Amino acid sequence: MDAAQALIAIIGLVAAIVTYCLMRFPHMRRDEFRGFGAFSVAGAALGALCVFLFTLLLVLAQWGWQGG
């Protein structure tokens, strides 16, 4: 794993954590989105997992583009 792949993975992990927090805790959202209420723990975890899996796909695509 080179530096680009590590950076993509770290950014993806941070994005997944932010996604979980924004879905789970409505007081952290912007004013116009606070009225929707909190997602369940499972729903927020699923959203964060989707973001992280997309990021891992980007890492794999970058690895394949470099020639593996």
Biotite code that builds the C-alpha atoms (Angstrom):
import biotite.structure as struc

atoms = struc.array([
    struc.Atom([0.000, 0.000, 0.000], chain_id="A", res_id=1, res_name="MET", atom_name="CA", element="C"),
    struc.Atom([1.515, 3.294, -1.012], chain_id="A", res_id=2, res_name="ASP", atom_name="CA", element="C"),
    struc.Atom([0.915, 6.773, 0.366], chain_id="A", res_id=3, res_name="ALA", atom_name="CA", element="C"),
    struc.Atom([-1.996, 7.571, -1.969], chain_id="A", res_id=4, res_name="ALA", atom_name="CA", element="C"),
    struc.Atom([-3.898, 4.458, -0.963], chain_id="A", res_id=5, res_name="GLN", atom_name="CA", element="C"),
    struc.Atom([-3.259, 5.092, 2.719], chain_id="A", res_id=6, res_name="ALA", atom_name="CA", element="C"),
    struc.Atom([-4.497, 8.665, 2.370], chain_id="A", res_id=7, res_name="LEU", atom_name="CA", element="C"),
    struc.Atom([-7.652, 7.531, 0.546], chain_id="A", res_id=8, res_name="ILE", atom_name="CA", element="C"),
    struc.Atom([-8.324, 4.941, 3.268], chain_id="A", res_id=9, res_name="ALA", atom_name="CA", element="C"),
    struc.Atom([-7.814, 7.451, 6.092], chain_id="A", res_id=10, res_name="ILE", atom_name="CA", element="C"),
    struc.Atom([-10.092, 10.005, 4.452], chain_id="A", res_id=11, res_name="ILE", atom_name="CA", element="C"),
    struc.Atom([-12.684, 7.274, 3.908], chain_id="A", res_id=12, res_name="GLY", atom_name="CA", element="C"),
    struc.Atom([-12.540, 6.231, 7.551], chain_id="A", res_id=13, res_name="LEU", atom_name="CA", element="C"),
    struc.Atom([-13.025, 9.827, 8.689], chain_id="A", res_id=14, res_name="VAL", atom_name="CA", element="C"),
    struc.Atom([-15.901, 10.259, 6.218], chain_id="A", res_id=15, res_name="ALA", atom_name="CA", element="C"),
    struc.Atom([-17.565, 7.098, 7.550], chain_id="A", res_id=16, res_name="ALA", atom_name="CA", element="C"),
    struc.Atom([-17.279, 8.338, 11.141], chain_id="A", res_id=17, res_name="ILE", atom_name="CA", element="C"),
    struc.Atom([-18.723, 11.728, 10.180], chain_id="A", res_id=18, res_name="VAL", atom_name="CA", element="C"),
    struc.Atom([-21.552, 9.986, 8.305], chain_id="A", res_id=19, res_name="THR", atom_name="CA", element="C"),
    struc.Atom([-22.398, 7.910, 11.372], chain_id="A", res_id=20, res_name="TYR", atom_name="CA", element="C"),
    struc.Atom([-22.372, 10.948, 13.663], chain_id="A", res_id=21, res_name="CYS", atom_name="CA", element="C"),
    struc.Atom([-24.521, 13.052, 11.352], chain_id="A", res_id=22, res_name="LEU", atom_name="CA", element="C"),
    struc.Atom([-27.066, 10.276, 10.905], chain_id="A", res_id=23, res_name="MET", atom_name="CA", element="C"),
    struc.Atom([-27.193, 9.328, 14.579], chain_id="A", res_id=24, res_name="ARG", atom_name="CA", element="C"),
    struc.Atom([-27.052, 12.725, 16.300], chain_id="A", res_id=25, res_name="PHE", atom_name="CA", element="C"),
    struc.Atom([-29.391, 15.320, 14.756], chain_id="A", res_id=26, res_name="PRO", atom_name="CA", element="C"),
    struc.Atom([-28.074, 18.205, 16.879], chain_id="A", res_id=27, res_name="HIS", atom_name="CA", element="C"),
    struc.Atom([-24.855, 18.083, 14.809], chain_id="A", res_id=28, res_name="MET", atom_name="CA", element="C"),
    struc.Atom([-26.683, 18.736, 11.523], chain_id="A", res_id=29, res_name="ARG", atom_name="CA", element="C"),
    struc.Atom([-27.422, 22.036, 9.838], chain_id="A", res_id=30, res_name="ARG", atom_name="CA", element="C"),
    struc.Atom([-30.602, 23.773, 11.004], chain_id="A", res_id=31, res_name="ASP", atom_name="CA", element="C"),
    struc.Atom([-32.781, 22.775, 8.051], chain_id="A", res_id=32, res_name="GLU", atom_name="CA", element="C"),
    struc.Atom([-31.996, 19.077, 8.557], chain_id="A", res_id=33, res_name="PHE", atom_name="CA", element="C"),
    struc.Atom([-32.338, 18.840, 12.332], chain_id="A", res_id=34, res_name="ARG", atom_name="CA", element="C"),
    struc.Atom([-36.081, 18.206, 12.208], chain_id="A", res_id=35, res_name="GLY", atom_name="CA", element="C"),
    struc.Atom([-35.782, 14.783, 10.595], chain_id="A", res_id=36, res_name="PHE", atom_name="CA", element="C"),
    struc.Atom([-34.768, 13.014, 13.791], chain_id="A", res_id=37, res_name="GLY", atom_name="CA", element="C"),
    struc.Atom([-32.075, 10.476, 14.535], chain_id="A", res_id=38, res_name="ALA", atom_name="CA", element="C"),
    struc.Atom([-31.552, 7.298, 12.578], chain_id="A", res_id=39, res_name="PHE", atom_name="CA", element="C"),
    struc.Atom([-31.316, 4.009, 14.421], chain_id="A", res_id=40, res_name="SER", atom_name="CA", element="C"),
    struc.Atom([-27.917, 2.658, 15.383], chain_id="A", res_id=41, res_name="VAL", atom_name="CA", element="C"),
    struc.Atom([-28.214, -0.004, 12.696], chain_id="A", res_id=42, res_name="ALA", atom_name="CA", element="C"),
    struc.Atom([-29.249, 2.523, 10.049], chain_id="A", res_id=43, res_name="GLY", atom_name="CA", element="C"),
    struc.Atom([-26.426, 4.895, 10.896], chain_id="A", res_id=44, res_name="ALA", atom_name="CA", element="C"),
    struc.Atom([-23.917, 2.026, 10.939], chain_id="A", res_id=45, res_name="ALA", atom_name="CA", element="C"),
    struc.Atom([-25.178, 0.829, 7.553], chain_id="A", res_id=46, res_name="LEU", atom_name="CA", element="C"),
    struc.Atom([-24.756, 4.304, 6.082], chain_id="A", res_id=47, res_name="GLY", atom_name="CA", element="C"),
    struc.Atom([-21.232, 4.567, 7.468], chain_id="A", res_id=48, res_name="ALA", atom_name="CA", element="C"),
    struc.Atom([-20.416, 1.095, 6.177], chain_id="A", res_id=49, res_name="LEU", atom_name="CA", element="C"),
    struc.Atom([-21.586, 2.045, 2.679], chain_id="A", res_id=50, res_name="CYS", atom_name="CA", element="C"),
    struc.Atom([-19.337, 5.104, 2.700], chain_id="A", res_id=51, res_name="VAL", atom_name="CA", element="C"),
    struc.Atom([-16.367, 3.057, 3.912], chain_id="A", res_id=52, res_name="PHE", atom_name="CA", element="C"),
    struc.Atom([-16.932, 0.264, 1.375], chain_id="A", res_id=53, res_name="LEU", atom_name="CA", element="C"),
    struc.Atom([-17.097, 2.837, -1.428], chain_id="A", res_id=54, res_name="PHE", atom_name="CA", element="C"),
    struc.Atom([-13.780, 4.200, -0.214], chain_id="A", res_id=55, res_name="THR", atom_name="CA", element="C"),
    struc.Atom([-12.259, 0.721, -0.192], chain_id="A", res_id=56, res_name="LEU", atom_name="CA", element="C"),
    struc.Atom([-13.441, 0.269, -3.775], chain_id="A", res_id=57, res_name="LEU", atom_name="CA", element="C"),
    struc.Atom([-11.622, 3.484, -4.643], chain_id="A", res_id=58, res_name="LEU", atom_name="CA", element="C"),
    struc.Atom([-8.461, 2.122, -3.025], chain_id="A", res_id=59, res_name="VAL", atom_name="CA", element="C"),
    struc.Atom([-8.761, -1.092, -5.031], chain_id="A", res_id=60, res_name="LEU", atom_name="CA", element="C"),
    struc.Atom([-9.369, 0.862, -8.242], chain_id="A", res_id=61, res_name="ALA", atom_name="CA", element="C"),
    struc.Atom([-6.325, 3.016, -7.557], chain_id="A", res_id=62, res_name="GLN", atom_name="CA", element="C"),
    struc.Atom([-4.260, -0.102, -6.890], chain_id="A", res_id=63, res_name="TRP", atom_name="CA", element="C"),
    struc.Atom([-5.441, -1.676, -10.157], chain_id="A", res_id=64, res_name="GLY", atom_name="CA", element="C"),
    struc.Atom([-4.772, 1.510, -12.081], chain_id="A", res_id=65, res_name="TRP", atom_name="CA", element="C"),
    struc.Atom([-1.175, 1.503, -10.852], chain_id="A", res_id=66, res_name="GLN", atom_name="CA", element="C"),
    struc.Atom([-0.704, -2.010, -12.152], chain_id="A", res_id=67, res_name="GLY", atom_name="CA", element="C"),
    struc.Atom([-1.290, -3.960, -8.955], chain_id="A", res_id=68, res_name="GLY", atom_name="CA", element="C"),
])
